[in-house]
Amino acid sequence: MTDAQTTIGVVRESAQGERRVALVPKAVGSLTARGLAVVVEPGAGEGALLPDDLYTGAGASIGDAWAADVVVKVAPPTADEVKRLRAGQSLIGFLAPRNPDSPVPALKDAGVQAFALESIPRISRAQSMDALSSQANVAGYKAVLVAACEATRFFPMLTTAAGTVKPATVLVLGVGVAGLQALATAKRLGARTTGYDVRPEVAEQVRSVGAQWLDVGIDAAGEGGYARELTDAERAEQQKKLEEAITGFDVVITTALVPGRAAPRLVTAVAVAGMAPGSVIVDLAGEAGGNCELTEPGRTVCKHDVTIVSPLNLPATMPEHASELYSKNITALLELLVTDGKLAPDFEDEVVAASCVTGCVTRQAADERSGEEPNADERSREEPNADERSREEPNADERSREEPSAGDS
Ligand SMILES: NC(=O)c1ccc[n+]([C@@H]2O[C@H](COP(=O)([O-])OP(=O)(O)OC[C@H]3O[C@@H](n4cnc5c(N)ncnc54)[C@H](O)[C@@H]3O)[C@@H](O)[C@H]2O)c1
């Protein structure tokens, strides 16, 4: 590594249960070929079974990744981790920009230029950087396996000498990327699958993975391919119709989310009570409060003889492939941000502008600041940023979907 080289720092994740790593050794070669140097925190890849020597073998060095020019991460940094960063550094990762406890304001105060993967527009050109999709694919797949493990019944139809077993019936509520992957996975396991969403255009995608479409007559397509929140009357109507439909299913997997809002309540306590004993609900919306009234986020509970599972970070339970896909997303974004071996974000580019949630702090501005210590208020007055815009108007996530995706990764 030479002094002039821009360094990419791969840090070790600190969140409990987080086994993913932001860059896998396979990615190192393509970055060094672009003139970048990769520094890996000792043990950063351990959770994903990627020992340090695989990174050094690929051309990275082991060292203080937090001091790198660009730090890459999976989970949003904790308050202590933000303190490890200095003005002028850049950070790329999930930053939960819409959450009230997002680290974005603290990063901005620290003069760190942060790129949030959640804010990358859902447009075709940015698909390779779409970590929401890559990780939702992992979650949708694993949700089905969790359901199959908890179920007291087979998924496939079995014809044996001891008798014939009917296939399980699986209903997926909310068919975005995770839901579509769940439908496809449950079908591969031999279940009879049905999908439901409030965006009517999803019906075609549901059928394309061999599932039936459940129509409850509500259209709540919102901005940019996302769903809007239902009115009280629509919600009551939806819950009533779903209560009737849900009782007929062995497994219900829920993934319904509305950006920036609490998860919609789709499975009422009455619906759970109506399910056959031994049925399973896997609620992937636990982090946003859950889609099922009886969900306890992060826990597995049994209510009315129905098992309700609400795992909070399923992608972390498949750290190898989840990291590999995430690493591709990070590499694709870095390729957009780097020119001639230097970080040179082009804020005219909509992907760059939307994902930079701290207001595009330039290196020169940061250097000036670290000399004169301006206060946080002065910094935040400077220029509006993607994060601020996103609180006021439909953000990049909401507005920029160009084409429907069938489980893109
Ligand atoms: N590059 C691309 O073009 C690209 C990539 C990925 C996703 N997308 C699109 O982005 C959109 C969002 O996908 P996502 O997976 O992030 O979705 P998401 O995680 O925000 O939500 C999951 C699903 O829940 C549904 N939902 C919300 N409220 C509901 C309710 N009350 N009842 C039933 N369902 C409800 C949503 O319509 C969505 O399909 C989709 O249109 C998807 O096709 C586009």
The ligand as an SDF file (V2000), in Angstrom:
LIG
                    3D

 44 48  0  0  0  0  0  0  0  0999 V2000
  -34.5410   -2.4770   -8.9860 N   0  0  0  0  0  0  0  0  0  0  0  0
  -35.8320   -2.6440   -9.0020 C   0  0  0  0  0  0  0  0  0  0  0  0
  -36.5060   -2.3610   -9.9490 O   0  0  0  0  0  0  0  0  0  0  0  0
  -36.4590   -3.1720   -7.7570 C   0  0  0  0  0  0  0  0  0  0  0  0
  -35.6910   -3.9240   -6.8950 C   0  0  0  0  0  0  0  0  0  0  0  0
  -36.2940   -4.4150   -5.7370 C   0  0  0  0  0  0  0  0  0  0  0  0
  -37.6150   -4.1370   -5.4630 C   0  0  0  0  0  0  0  0  0  0  0  0
  -38.3330   -3.4020   -6.3270 N   0  0  0  0  0  0  0  0  0  0  0  0
  -39.7260   -3.1100   -6.0470 C   0  0  0  0  0  0  0  0  0  0  0  0
  -39.7850   -2.3170   -4.8950 O   0  0  0  0  0  0  0  0  0  0  0  0
  -41.0410   -2.5250   -4.2870 C   0  0  0  0  0  0  0  0  0  0  0  0
  -40.8810   -2.8010   -2.8210 C   0  0  0  0  0  0  0  0  0  0  0  0
  -40.3140   -4.0930   -2.6140 O   0  0  0  0  0  0  0  0  0  0  0  0
  -39.8420   -4.5230   -1.1780 P   0  0  0  0  0  0  0  0  0  0  0  0
  -39.5810   -5.9570   -1.2120 O   0  0  0  0  0  0  0  0  0  0  0  0
  -38.7810   -3.6070   -0.6940 O   0  0  0  0  0  0  0  0  0  0  0  0
  -41.1880   -4.2350   -0.3600 O   0  0  0  0  0  0  0  0  0  0  0  0
  -41.3340   -3.8940    1.1870 P   0  0  0  0  0  0  0  0  0  0  0  0
  -40.3730   -4.6870    1.9740 O   0  0  0  0  0  0  0  0  0  0  0  0
  -41.4050   -2.4260    1.3610 O   0  0  0  0  0  0  0  0  0  0  0  0
  -42.8220   -4.4580    1.4790 O   0  0  0  0  0  0  0  0  0  0  0  0
  -43.1210   -5.8220    1.3040 C   0  0  0  0  0  0  0  0  0  0  0  0
  -44.4810   -5.9540    0.6380 C   0  0  0  0  0  0  0  0  0  0  0  0
  -45.5090   -5.6360    1.5740 O   0  0  0  0  0  0  0  0  0  0  0  0
  -46.6020   -5.1290    0.8390 C   0  0  0  0  0  0  0  0  0  0  0  0
  -47.5770   -4.4910    1.7250 N   0  0  0  0  0  0  0  0  0  0  0  0
  -47.4830   -3.2960    2.3680 C   0  0  0  0  0  0  0  0  0  0  0  0
  -48.6090   -3.0450    3.0710 N   0  0  0  0  0  0  0  0  0  0  0  0
  -49.4310   -4.1260    2.8990 C   0  0  0  0  0  0  0  0  0  0  0  0
  -50.7210   -4.4660    3.3850 C   0  0  0  0  0  0  0  0  0  0  0  0
  -51.4150   -3.6580    4.1930 N   0  0  0  0  0  0  0  0  0  0  0  0
  -51.2560   -5.6460    2.9970 N   0  0  0  0  0  0  0  0  0  0  0  0
  -50.5570   -6.4850    2.1730 C   0  0  0  0  0  0  0  0  0  0  0  0
  -49.3270   -6.2190    1.6930 N   0  0  0  0  0  0  0  0  0  0  0  0
  -48.7750   -5.0400    2.0430 C   0  0  0  0  0  0  0  0  0  0  0  0
  -45.9080   -4.2110   -0.1440 C   0  0  0  0  0  0  0  0  0  0  0  0
  -46.7640   -3.9070   -1.2430 O   0  0  0  0  0  0  0  0  0  0  0  0
  -44.6770   -5.0300   -0.5500 C   0  0  0  0  0  0  0  0  0  0  0  0
  -44.9400   -5.8130   -1.6850 O   0  0  0  0  0  0  0  0  0  0  0  0
  -41.7070   -3.6340   -5.0510 C   0  0  0  0  0  0  0  0  0  0  0  0
  -42.5530   -3.0590   -6.0120 O   0  0  0  0  0  0  0  0  0  0  0  0
  -40.5700   -4.3250   -5.7300 C   0  0  0  0  0  0  0  0  0  0  0  0
  -40.9760   -5.0160   -6.8940 O   0  0  0  0  0  0  0  0  0  0  0  0
  -37.7680   -2.9160   -7.4710 C   0  0  0  0  0  0  0  0  0  0  0  0
  1  2  1  0
  2  3  2  0
  2  4  1  0
  4  5  1  0
  4 44  2  0
  5  6  2  0
  6  7  1  0
  7  8  2  0
  8  9  1  0
  8 44  1  0
  9 10  1  0
  9 42  1  0
 10 11  1  0
 11 12  1  0
 11 40  1  0
 12 13  1  0
 13 14  1  0
 14 15  2  0
 14 16  1  0
 14 17  1  0
 17 18  1  0
 18 19  2  0
 18 20  1  0
 18 21  1  0
 21 22  1  0
 22 23  1  0
 23 24  1  0
 23 38  1  0
 24 25  1  0
 25 26  1  0
 25 36  1  0
 26 27  1  0
 26 35  1  0
 27 28  2  0
 28 29  1  0
 29 30  1  0
 29 35  2  0
 30 31  1  0
 30 32  2  0
 32 33  1  0
 33 34  2  0
 34 35  1  0
 36 37  1  0
 36 38  1  0
 38 39  1  0
 40 41  1  0
 40 42  1  0
 42 43  1  0
M  CHG  2   8   1  16  -1
M  END
$$$$
